[in-house]
């Protein structure tokens, strides 16, 4: 049986936590709650209740207890799988991140890694 070659550059952590997303640049759009299935330094896998399309650009809002405010990071949808009529498995990658955002992502992933055990 052939196996699918792993293409990830970063380790992934399984960490079920709710975050929020909305379309990039759409200030009128409501933030949508999504669940993170797993996360790594390069992106994450989400479970969403609304269908997203490959190539969609979104803002992902994440928060840690040690932060005074949530941090928003741009992401791009790289794949979508329909689970059922109300759930979609979505892979996103972090894109166009600033140094400050990358520091936040790294801090977020380290926090999740420490608390996943």
MMTF fields as JSON, N, C-alpha, C and O atoms, coordinates in Angstrom:
{
  "mmtfVersion": "1.0.0",
  "mmtfProducer": "UNKNOWN",
  "numBonds": 467,
  "numAtoms": 468,
  "numGroups": 117,
  "numChains": 1,
  "numModels": 1,
  "chainsPerModel": [1],
  "groupsPerChain": [117],
  "chainIdList": ["A"],
  "bondAtomList": [4, 2, 8, 6, 12, 10, 16, 14, 20, 18, 24, 22, 28, 26, 32, 30, 36, 34, 40, 38, 44, 42, 48, 46, 52, 50, 56, 54, 60, 58, 64, 62, 68, 66, 72, 70, 76, 74, 80, 78, 84, 82, 88, 86, 92, 90, 96, 94, 100, 98, 104, 102, 108, 106, 112, 110, 116, 114, 120, 118, 124, 122, 128, 126, 132, 130, 136, 134, 140, 138, 144, 142, 148, 146, 152, 150, 156, 154, 160, 158, 164, 162, 168, 166, 172, 170, 176, 174, 180, 178, 184, 182, 188, 186, 192, 190, 196, 194, 200, 198, 204, 202, 208, 206, 212, 210, 216, 214, 220, 218, 224, 222, 228, 226, 232, 230, 236, 234, 240, 238, 244, 242, 248, 246, 252, 250, 256, 254, 260, 258, 264, 262, 268, 266, 272, 270, 276, 274, 280, 278, 284, 282, 288, 286, 292, 290, 296, 294, 300, 298, 304, 302, 308, 306, 312, 310, 316, 314, 320, 318, 324, 322, 328, 326, 332, 330, 336, 334, 340, 338, 344, 342, 348, 346, 352, 350, 356, 354, 360, 358, 364, 362, 368, 366, 372, 370, 376, 374, 380, 378, 384, 382, 388, 386, 392, 390, 396, 394, 400, 398, 404, 402, 408, 406, 412, 410, 416, 414, 420, 418, 424, 422, 428, 426, 432, 430, 436, 434, 440, 438, 444, 442, 448, 446, 452, 450, 456, 454, 460, 458, 464, 462],
  "bondOrderList": [1, 1, 1, 1, 1, 1, 1, 1, 1, 1, 1, 1, 1, 1, 1, 1, 1, 1, 1, 1, 1, 1, 1, 1, 1, 1, 1, 1, 1, 1, 1, 1, 1, 1, 1, 1, 1, 1, 1, 1, 1, 1, 1, 1, 1, 1, 1, 1, 1, 1, 1, 1, 1, 1, 1, 1, 1, 1, 1, 1, 1, 1, 1, 1, 1, 1, 1, 1, 1, 1, 1, 1, 1, 1, 1, 1, 1, 1, 1, 1, 1, 1, 1, 1, 1, 1, 1, 1, 1, 1, 1, 1, 1, 1, 1, 1, 1, 1, 1, 1, 1, 1, 1, 1, 1, 1, 1, 1, 1, 1, 1, 1, 1, 1, 1, 1],
  "groupList": [{"groupName": "UNK", "atomNameList": ["N", "CA", "C", "O"], "elementList": ["N", "C", "C", "O"], "formalChargeList": [0, 0, 0, 0], "bondAtomList": [1, 0, 2, 1, 3, 2], "bondOrderList": [1, 1, 2], "singleLetterCode": "X", "chemCompType": "L-PEPTIDE LINKING"}],
  "groupTypeList": [0, 0, 0, 0, 0, 0, 0, 0, 0, 0, 0, 0, 0, 0, 0, 0, 0, 0, 0, 0, 0, 0, 0, 0, 0, 0, 0, 0, 0, 0, 0, 0, 0, 0, 0, 0, 0, 0, 0, 0, 0, 0, 0, 0, 0, 0, 0, 0, 0, 0, 0, 0, 0, 0, 0, 0, 0, 0, 0, 0, 0, 0, 0, 0, 0, 0, 0, 0, 0, 0, 0, 0, 0, 0, 0, 0, 0, 0, 0, 0, 0, 0, 0, 0, 0, 0, 0, 0, 0, 0, 0, 0, 0, 0, 0, 0, 0, 0, 0, 0, 0, 0, 0, 0, 0, 0, 0, 0, 0, 0, 0, 0, 0, 0, 0, 0, 0],
  "groupIdList": [1, 2, 3, 4, 5, 6, 7, 8, 9, 10, 11, 12, 13, 14, 15, 16, 17, 18, 19, 20, 21, 22, 23, 24, 25, 26, 27, 28, 29, 30, 31, 32, 33, 34, 35, 36, 37, 38, 39, 40, 41, 42, 43, 44, 45, 46, 47, 48, 49, 50, 51, 52, 53, 54, 55, 56, 57, 58, 59, 60, 61, 62, 63, 64, 65, 66, 67, 68, 69, 70, 71, 72, 73, 74, 75, 76, 77, 78, 79, 80, 81, 82, 83, 84, 85, 86, 87, 88, 89, 90, 91, 92, 93, 94, 95, 96, 97, 98, 99, 100, 101, 102, 103, 104, 105, 106, 107, 108, 109, 110, 111, 112, 113, 114, 115, 116, 117],
  "secStructList": [7, 7, 7, 7, 7, 7, 7, 7, 1, 1, 7, 7, 3, 3, 3, 3, 3, 3, 3, 3, 3, 3, 3, 6, 6, 7, 6, 6, 1, 7, 7, 3, 3, 3, 3, 3, 3, 3, 3, 3, 6, 6, 3, 3, 3, 3, 3, 3, 1, 1, 7, 7, 7, 6, 6, 7, 3, 3, 3, 3, 3, 3, 7, 7, 6, 6, 7, 1, 1, 7, 3, 3, 3, 3, 3, 3, 3, 3, 3, 3, 3, 3, 3, 3, 6, 6, 3, 3, 3, 3, 3, 3, 3, 3, 7, 1, 7, 7, 2, 2, 2, 2, 2, 2, 2, 2, 2, 2, 2, 2, 2, 2, 2, 2, 2, 2, 7],
  "xCoordList": [0.838, 0.0, 0.889, 1.782, 0.647, 1.433, 0.975, -0.212, 1.919, 1.572, 1.781, 2.62, 1.003, 1.127, 2.371, 2.576, 3.19, 4.413, 4.057, 3.252, 4.641, 4.424, 5.138, 6.338, 4.396, 4.968, 5.134, 5.582, 4.792, 4.88, 6.321, 7.163, 6.585, 7.909, 8.001, 9.103, 6.854, 6.835, 6.047, 5.102, 6.44, 5.718, 4.312, 4.109, 3.336, 1.954, 1.561, 1.971, 0.768, 0.242, -1.26, -1.933, -1.786, -3.222, -3.725, -3.358, -4.554, -4.985, -6.364, -6.468, -7.42, -8.764, -9.065, -9.301, -9.057, -9.34, -10.131, -9.939, -11.006, -11.81, -11.108, -10.653, -11.032, -10.496, -11.514, -12.616, -11.16, -12.073, -11.371, -10.167, -12.166, -11.676, -12.697, -13.873, -12.227, -13.129, -12.373, -11.142, -13.107, -12.456, -11.511, -11.871, -10.316, -9.32, -9.843, -10.398, -9.659, -10.03, -11.501, -11.884, -12.34, -13.777, -14.123, -14.429, -14.074, -14.294, -15.729, -15.988, -16.66, -18.061, -18.401, -19.457, -17.515, -17.789, -17.743, -16.927, -18.618, -18.636, -17.516, -17.181, -16.946, -15.968, -16.703, -17.758, -16.159, -16.757, -15.921, -14.7, -16.565, -15.857, -15.527, -16.379, -14.296, -13.85, -13.021, -12.482, -12.928, -12.103, -10.801, -10.78, -9.719, -8.43, -8.319, -8.513, -8.009, -7.791, -6.337, -6.035, -5.439, -4.015, -3.352, -3.893, -2.173, -1.495, 0.007, 0.54, 0.676, 2.131, 2.593, 1.772, 3.882, 4.426, 4.077, 4.125, 3.727, 3.436, 1.97, 1.622, 1.095, -0.333, -1.116, -0.585, -2.386, -3.212, -4.35, -4.664, -4.944, -6.102, -7.297, -7.268, -8.348, -9.533, -10.742, -10.781, -11.721, -13.029, -14.007, -14.205, -14.617, -15.501, -16.924, -17.146, -17.882, -19.288, -19.758, -20.83, -18.961, -19.274, -18.18, -17.0, -18.58, -17.606, -16.694, -17.145, -15.422, -14.413, -13.877, -14.023, -13.264, -12.735, -11.217, -10.616, -10.602, -9.156, -8.755, -9.35, -7.734, -7.264, -7.857, -7.34, -8.942, -9.519, -8.462, -7.67, -8.459, -7.577, -8.422, -9.475, -7.932, -8.664, -7.765, -6.541, -8.382, -7.676, -8.036, -9.207, -7.043, -7.232, -6.922, -5.854, -7.841, -7.659, -7.366, -8.168, -6.195, -5.783, -5.488, -5.209, -5.556, -5.36, -4.717, -4.979, -3.886, -3.302, -3.628, -3.788, -3.727, -4.02, -2.985, -3.309, -1.757, -0.702, -0.71, 0.001, -1.496, -1.569, -2.643, -3.688, -2.39, -3.395, -4.507, -5.647, -4.174, -5.163, -4.929, -3.84, -5.966, -5.853, -4.918, -4.721, -4.35, -3.475, -4.126, -4.656, -4.085, -4.66, -3.544, -2.573, -3.703, -2.677, -3.333, -4.38, -2.731, -3.294, -3.001, -1.903, -4.02, -3.873, -4.507, -5.329, -4.1, -4.692, -5.156, -4.44, -6.353, -6.889, -6.135, -6.074, -5.554, -4.81, -5.541, -5.237, -6.495, -7.346, -8.608, -8.625, -9.677, -10.955, -11.507, -11.513, -11.97, -12.644, -13.994, -14.084, -15.038, -16.367, -16.476, -16.267, -16.804, -17.026, -18.49, -18.801, -19.379, -20.811, -21.407, -20.659, -22.728, -23.36, -23.106, -23.337, -22.638, -22.441, -21.016, -20.743, -20.1, -18.722, -17.742, -17.911, -16.696, -15.666, -14.299, -14.016, -13.471, -12.085, -11.272, -11.328, -10.516, -9.864, -8.394, -8.083, -7.503, -6.085, -5.726, -6.028, -5.077, -4.655, -3.174, -2.624, -2.534, -1.138, -1.041, -1.78, -0.121, 0.139, 0.868, 1.812, 0.436, 1.04, 1.348, 0.722, 2.311, 2.626, 2.676, 2.197, 3.259, 3.296, 4.465, 5.548, 4.219, 5.275, 6.132, 5.758, 7.253, 8.105, 7.345, 7.428, 6.612, 5.826, 4.77, 4.562, 4.105, 3.114, 3.773, 3.225, 4.947, 5.648, 6.035, 5.932, 6.479, 6.803, 5.56, 5.64, 4.41, 3.149, 2.765, 2.357, 2.894, 2.579, 3.468, 2.981, 4.774, 5.716, 5.38, 5.423, 5.044, 4.679, 3.4, 3.295, 2.45, 1.179, 1.403, 0.862, 2.204, 2.488, 3.235, 2.932, 4.21, 4.948, 4.0, 4.088, 3.101, 2.125, 1.263, 1.051, 0.767, -0.066, 0.71, 0.173, 1.973, 2.806, 3.005, 2.954, 3.23, 3.452, 2.178, 2.249, 1.039, -0.212, -0.949, -1.985, -0.427, -1.043, -0.691, -1.416, 0.413, 0.879, 0.057, 0.316],
  "yCoordList": [-1.176, 0.0, 1.247, 1.378, 2.138, 3.368, 4.332, 4.421, 5.034, 6.026, 7.414, 7.635, 8.334, 9.725, 10.324, 10.197, 10.965, 11.592, 12.804, 13.641, 12.9, 14.029, 15.251, 15.202, 16.364, 17.566, 18.7, 19.785, 18.48, 19.556, 19.867, 18.976, 21.16, 21.608, 21.726, 21.765, 21.784, 22.006, 20.904, 20.347, 20.605, 19.637, 20.156, 21.362, 19.246, 19.614, 19.136, 18.061, 19.94, 19.591, 19.443, 20.279, 18.376, 18.199, 18.968, 18.656, 19.96, 20.819, 21.381, 22.366, 20.773, 21.279, 22.562, 22.525, 23.673, 24.968, 25.797, 25.651, 26.651, 27.501, 28.839, 29.478, 29.241, 30.553, 31.205, 30.685, 32.328, 33.009, 33.361, 33.613, 33.369, 33.773, 34.717, 34.722, 35.505, 36.263, 36.609, 36.583, 36.935, 37.252, 38.444, 39.465, 38.302, 39.385, 40.614, 40.516, 41.769, 43.023, 43.372, 44.461, 42.484, 42.744, 43.163, 42.324, 44.455, 44.973, 44.788, 44.854, 44.558, 44.377, 42.919, 42.638, 41.998, 40.57, 40.225, 40.759, 39.337, 38.845, 37.824, 37.088, 37.792, 36.763, 35.448, 35.405, 34.384, 33.049, 32.176, 32.114, 31.502, 30.554, 29.299, 28.754, 28.846, 27.585, 26.845, 27.449, 25.55, 24.75, 24.403, 24.047, 24.507, 24.062, 22.565, 22.105, 21.82, 20.373, 20.129, 19.36, 20.788, 20.745, 22.016, 22.725, 22.293, 23.544, 23.328, 22.488, 24.082, 24.083, 25.486, 26.383, 25.679, 27.015, 27.54, 28.749, 26.652, 27.095, 27.235, 27.796, 26.727, 26.803, 25.933, 25.45, 25.733, 24.886, 24.264, 24.67, 23.276, 22.584, 22.983, 22.873, 23.447, 23.951, 23.087, 22.396, 23.129, 22.545, 23.72, 24.371, 23.985, 25.144, 24.689, 23.606, 25.533, 25.224, 25.829, 25.478, 26.74, 27.325, 26.953, 26.917, 26.676, 26.262, 27.422, 28.544, 27.126, 28.058, 27.499, 26.308, 28.337, 27.904, 27.968, 28.839, 27.037, 27.056, 28.414, 28.9, 29.017, 30.32, 31.476, 32.591, 31.234, 32.305, 32.858, 32.11, 34.168, 34.83, 35.255, 35.875, 34.905, 35.146, 35.796, 35.804, 36.332, 36.757, 35.738, 35.406, 35.252, 34.294, 35.023, 35.619, 34.981, 35.663, 34.614, 33.712, 34.751, 33.82, 34.601, 35.799, 33.905, 34.574, 33.61, 32.408, 34.15, 33.401, 34.129, 35.35, 33.401, 34.041, 35.101, 36.037, 34.963, 35.917, 37.179, 38.133, 37.211, 38.367, 39.324, 38.897, 40.603, 41.596, 41.68, 42.019, 41.373, 41.438, 40.286, 39.717, 39.962, 38.917, 39.388, 40.586, 38.426, 38.727, 38.189, 37.078, 38.971, 38.562, 38.288, 39.039, 37.191, 36.725, 36.387, 35.74, 36.815, 36.464, 35.0, 34.491, 34.343, 32.955, 32.799, 33.611, 31.729, 31.379, 29.93, 29.064, 29.679, 28.315, 27.56, 28.0, 26.411, 25.615, 24.337, 23.748, 23.9, 22.776, 22.775, 23.313, 22.156, 22.032, 20.641, 20.177, 19.981, 18.677, 18.765, 19.23, 18.321, 18.308, 17.101, 15.967, 17.344, 16.258, 15.844, 14.659, 16.813, 16.609, 17.958, 18.897, 18.078, 19.309, 20.515, 21.653, 20.276, 21.374, 21.495, 22.337, 20.651, 20.686, 20.523, 19.69, 21.362, 21.36, 21.328, 22.104, 20.43, 20.301, 21.216, 21.073, 22.156, 23.195, 23.329, 23.462, 23.294, 23.533, 24.951, 25.39, 25.679, 27.05, 27.2, 26.524, 28.099, 28.419, 29.878, 30.72, 30.175, 31.552, 32.23, 31.666, 33.425, 34.127, 35.571, 36.146, 36.142, 37.569, 38.034, 39.119, 37.205, 37.574, 38.512, 38.378, 39.446, 40.348, 39.611, 38.539, 40.176, 39.591, 39.482, 38.464, 40.527, 40.513, 39.403, 38.723, 39.224, 38.158, 36.784, 35.881, 36.614, 35.33, 35.011, 33.862, 36.013, 35.817, 35.355, 34.457, 35.966, 35.578, 34.147, 33.379, 33.783, 32.418, 31.426, 30.432, 31.695, 30.796, 30.668, 29.57, 31.789, 31.78, 30.967, 30.208, 31.129, 30.411, 28.906, 28.124, 28.497, 27.074, 26.486, 25.374, 27.226, 26.738, 26.571, 25.581, 27.52, 27.436, 26.191, 25.449, 25.964, 24.799, 23.506, 22.54, 23.482, 22.288, 21.977, 20.813, 22.994, 22.798, 22.332, 21.572, 22.765, 22.444, 21.268, 20.845, 20.736, 19.575, 18.288, 17.299, 18.292, 17.068, 16.758, 15.768],
  "zCoordList": [0.0, 0.0, 0.0, 0.838, -0.92, -0.989, 0.106, 0.419, 0.665, 1.682, 1.117, 0.245, 1.632, 1.188, 1.823, 3.03, 1.03, 1.529, 2.387, 1.977, 3.555, 4.461, 3.908, 3.637, 3.737, 3.15, 4.152, 3.779, 5.387, 6.371, 6.725, 6.843, 6.891, 7.312, 8.815, 9.362, 9.507, 10.942, 11.645, 11.086, 12.852, 13.672, 13.938, 14.079, 14.007, 14.291, 15.674, 16.112, 16.355, 17.668, 17.557, 16.953, 18.143, 18.211, 19.422, 20.555, 19.191, 20.282, 19.955, 19.223, 20.483, 20.188, 20.957, 22.165, 20.273, 20.878, 19.865, 18.657, 20.345, 19.468, 19.259, 20.208, 18.012, 17.64, 16.719, 16.545, 16.134, 15.225, 13.918, 13.882, 12.842, 11.525, 10.881, 11.244, 9.927, 9.061, 7.782, 7.762, 6.706, 5.438, 5.585, 6.169, 5.056, 5.123, 4.393, 3.298, 5.015, 4.396, 4.454, 4.026, 4.969, 5.05, 6.472, 7.319, 6.726, 8.071, 8.553, 9.755, 7.637, 8.008, 8.33, 8.899, 7.97, 8.184, 9.666, 10.417, 10.069, 11.441, 11.614, 10.687, 12.812, 13.139, 13.318, 13.953, 12.768, 12.836, 13.761, 13.617, 14.708, 15.563, 14.776, 14.074, 14.894, 14.303, 15.342, 16.27, 15.179, 16.082, 15.399, 14.221, 16.141, 15.625, 15.888, 17.013, 14.852, 14.982, 15.343, 16.256, 14.623, 14.961, 14.462, 13.613, 15.0, 14.684, 14.652, 15.377, 13.817, 13.746, 13.407, 13.218, 13.331, 13.078, 11.686, 11.461, 10.743, 9.383, 9.046, 8.007, 9.921, 9.641, 10.591, 11.59, 10.277, 11.139, 10.344, 9.225, 10.961, 10.409, 11.25, 12.475, 10.592, 11.266, 10.959, 9.942, 11.837, 11.58, 11.584, 12.61, 10.425, 10.261, 9.964, 9.421, 10.328, 10.058, 8.737, 8.242, 8.16, 6.863, 5.877, 6.227, 4.643, 3.639, 3.263, 3.033, 3.21, 2.717, 1.415, 1.142, 0.617, -0.677, -0.687, -0.057, -1.408, -1.578, -2.145, -3.106, -1.533, -1.971, -1.182, -1.248, -0.43, 0.397, 1.338, 1.91, 1.49, 2.459, 3.645, 3.496, 4.832, 6.064, 7.096, 6.961, 8.116, 9.317, 10.394, 10.575, 11.095, 12.181, 13.479, 13.617, 14.427, 15.709, 16.777, 17.021, 17.412, 18.467, 19.737, 19.697, 20.857, 22.139, 23.126, 23.104, 23.979, 25.095, 26.395, 26.396, 27.488, 28.777, 29.172, 29.903, 28.7, 29.065, 28.21, 28.527, 27.136, 26.257, 26.741, 27.231, 26.605, 26.969, 25.916, 26.235, 24.68, 23.604, 22.623, 22.56, 21.869, 20.85, 19.744, 19.542, 19.036, 17.916, 16.643, 16.633, 15.586, 14.309, 13.318, 13.223, 12.58, 11.655, 10.319, 10.297, 9.196, 7.894, 7.537, 7.764, 6.971, 6.531, 5.152, 4.726, 4.468, 3.177, 3.253, 3.755, 2.753, 2.704, 1.626, 0.478, 1.996, 1.009, 0.618, -0.419, 1.429, 1.05, 1.904, 3.011, 1.367, 2.069, 1.794, 0.653, 2.848, 2.722, 3.416, 4.552, 2.737, 3.336, 4.25, 3.818, 5.517, 6.478, 6.399, 6.275, 6.469, 6.257, 5.869, 5.597, 5.837, 5.362, 6.259, 5.849, 7.468, 8.409, 8.942, 9.797, 8.438, 8.934, 7.792, 6.901, 7.854, 6.822, 7.487, 8.4, 7.022, 7.475, 6.561, 5.34, 7.14, 6.351, 6.756, 7.94, 5.783, 6.033, 5.645, 4.535, 6.562, 6.264, 6.556, 7.426, 5.814, 6.078, 6.469, 5.959, 7.382, 7.764, 6.601, 6.048, 6.235, 5.097, 5.465, 6.356, 4.776, 4.903, 6.356, 6.684, 7.223, 8.641, 8.923, 8.353, 9.802, 10.236, 11.265, 11.739, 11.598, 12.627, 13.949, 14.636, 14.297, 15.532, 15.513, 16.518, 14.364, 14.253, 14.35, 14.983, 13.728, 13.795, 15.231, 15.661, 15.972, 17.386, 18.139, 18.977, 17.845, 18.49, 18.132, 19.003, 16.853, 16.426, 17.162, 17.7, 17.186, 17.862, 19.343, 19.899, 19.983, 21.398, 21.612, 22.575, 20.725, 20.787, 20.654, 21.437, 19.66, 19.434, 20.634, 21.066, 21.175, 22.379, 23.561, 24.288, 23.76, 24.847, 24.689, 25.648, 23.473, 23.237, 23.445, 23.988, 23.016, 23.186, 24.661, 25.061, 25.469, 26.907, 27.603, 28.569, 27.142, 27.814, 27.195, 27.709, 26.094, 25.463, 26.185, 26.081, 26.913, 27.594, 28.817, 29.501]
}
